[in-house]
Amino acid sequence: MALLDVQDLKVSFHTRNGIVRAVNGVSFALEKGETLGVVGESGSGKSVTCYSMMGLIPQPPGRIEGGTAFFGGVDLLKATKAQLNDIRGRRIAMIFQDPMTSLNPYVRVGEQIIEPVIIHERITRTAARKRALAALEEVGVQDPLARLQAYPHQFSGGMRQRVMIAMALITNPELLIADEPTTALDVTVQAQILELIKKMQRNHGTAVIFVTHDLGVVSGFCDRVQVMYAGRIVESASVGEIFRQPLHPYNRALQKSIPAFQPKGHDLYTIPGLPPDLSKSVDGCTFAPRCEFAQEFCRRGEMKLTEIVKGHASACVRVQRGELVLDGSATSPGS
Amino acid sequence: MPTELAEPPAPVLDEPEPGHSLWQDAWARLRKNRLAVASGVMLCLMAVACLLGPIFTQGYAEQHLDKYATPPSSEHWLGTDTLGRDLLARILIGGRVSFSVGLCATAVALVIGVGYGTISGYFGGMLDMLMMRVVDIIYAFPFTIFVILLMVIFERNFLLLFAAIGAVEWLTMARIVRSQVLTLRQMEFVEAAEATGVPRARIISRHIIPNVLGPVIVYTTLTIPAVMLLEAFLSFLGLGVQPPLASWGVLINEGAKSMEEFWWLLVFPGLALSCSLFSLNFLGDGLRDALDPKASKD
């Protein structure tokens, strides 16, 4: 059985400007120790998917309209607060985008790192502090003993993200949800943090859901990738396949937009148009208005993620019909 | 009465690490702030004087009509008032009233305001809407009428005066705290705590409240003087302290009437009030800096 099994997840936000369907029928599964990359532009529903599994969607205005997310026999979407609190921090941990705001400025770093252990395990503070020391050492923080006594503002952004990772993994969770953990960091630190997450994953055998909008990051890091657009998964495949043989025009367009693949001196490739307004329901393919291959029939009917080749699914009707063959990138970037 | 009211509520962190809690840190930083320390000492001295002083002075209500408004002398250090009562005794007893009104009313406002604002801001939604509308309604209610009503319904009562003032002052506190909590709730460290499975009560006590203390303390130090002035106003209307008991507000009011002839009747109570208000403000400033870990220089 899969570690995490999400079926037909639907999340919407009820705002003054109407109902925004942020996630619209997302299904995926994750095996033990697997790394799943979730790629998509801002507003494609990547973060909302993760937040809803952690019970972090503010309700109202958010509402989980349907679906299930089974983790160890518990449906995370319908779990009680007590059930959730038992799972969160112990079996599922999360790291956030902005390390500058994800630590409480009024509490010493050491105290924050041991918080998950104190809450979830029967353990003395001394023992917990020893664990924290080991955890800080493991994530490569220099002089960990002194650092435990410091306040978050005495840390740099990269160091804070290290602390967040130590904090997330201190209880040895089975699943780590990383919501764009490198977006707010500068490039050199990004690489270090990615290496660190990879190392920690190897050491602890944790499954990782890695949310990012950077295809380059995905290629070097994930086992499987799913591309999201306007609240749906449009393509899902192993990381090699995603680059070698894209099966959705959106995925291909994303790859074409990577500056490293483009000849020097030319204008950079961009996807024309804007992502759709999620408060209006769209008939047919949500990407059709921006798609260079779109046909009349693309704008009708229902979008459906269908397996084309084994382990490689696409929501493009034309690909499903066998009409469209897309060229892939010669090599994957960043790896 | 030790270092007056600006003291934060009881530590909310559970078993702080020996020698390293936020409060001990704050204390260490506060000690380095000379102005704040001087203010604290000043307030302590005034408090002790007000508490113990009246034992050694003459009775504050004792009238000596033959000593009509005598200037400061060796017998009456600060002179006497128009009824021949010793001014020093009256200032000390007035200090008791002013301090206790200031402290108690502010404490009431602090507890209700912080609790109410935190709940309203943290849980949000309909509850927040309802709670804030209640605040709006009480805000709109004329304060003087409210107090007069209270005084009529119940007896004229010292405690009631605290309650009445506190019941008005907590409104602003609740609004300030709510707005702070609203922004804090959006912060990722609160989300991270939720994602760690930290129970709500602990999130509030450990992650929310310490982060609102800064503005709360500053507002508290502003509230104490405001409350003291309110008390003076109420006493002036005859709704507060009843003669022969005095408060600083009452004494200043009396002194102001005759300041052209008898300057000491205005200057000494005024000095007492302004000294304590200054000290409170400096102490509040110092506490705010001390409680902010970012202010530390190490």
Chai-1 contact restraints between the chains, C-beta under 6 A:
chainA,res_idxA,chainB,res_idxB,connection_type,confidence,min_distance_angstrom,max_distance_angstrom,comment,restraint_id
A,M54,B,A195,contact,1.0,0.0,6.0,A-B,restraint_1
A,L56,B,E191,contact,1.0,0.0,6.0,A-B,restraint_2
A,L56,B,E194,contact,1.0,0.0,6.0,A-B,restraint_3
A,P60,B,G125,contact,1.0,0.0,6.0,A-B,restraint_4
A,N85,B,G197,contact,1.0,0.0,6.0,A-B,restraint_5
A,R88,B,A195,contact,1.0,0.0,6.0,A-B,restraint_6
A,R88,B,G197,contact,1.0,0.0,6.0,A-B,restraint_7
A,G89,B,T196,contact,1.0,0.0,6.0,A-B,restraint_8
A,G89,B,G197,contact,1.0,0.0,6.0,A-B,restraint_9
A,M94,B,A195,contact,1.0,0.0,6.0,A-B,restraint_10
A,F96,B,E188,contact,1.0,0.0,6.0,A-B,restraint_11
A,F96,B,A192,contact,1.0,0.0,6.0,A-B,restraint_12
A,D98,B,E188,contact,1.0,0.0,6.0,A-B,restraint_13
A,T101,B,M187,contact,1.0,0.0,6.0,A-B,restraint_14
A,T101,B,E188,contact,1.0,0.0,6.0,A-B,restraint_15
A,S102,B,E188,contact,1.0,0.0,6.0,A-B,restraint_16
A,S102,B,F189,contact,1.0,0.0,6.0,A-B,restraint_17
A,S102,B,A192,contact,1.0,0.0,6.0,A-B,restraint_18
A,L103,B,F189,contact,1.0,0.0,6.0,A-B,restraint_19
A,N104,B,F189,contact,1.0,0.0,6.0,A-B,restraint_20
A,N104,B,H207,contact,1.0,0.0,6.0,A-B,restraint_21
A,Y106,B,P210,contact,1.0,0.0,6.0,A-B,restraint_22
A,Y106,B,N211,contact,1.0,0.0,6.0,A-B,restraint_23
A,P116,B,T196,contact,1.0,0.0,6.0,A-B,restraint_24
A,I119,B,V198,contact,1.0,0.0,6.0,A-B,restraint_25
A,Y151,B,P293,contact,1.0,0.0,6.0,A-B,restraint_26
A,H153,B,K294,contact,1.0,0.0,6.0,A-B,restraint_27
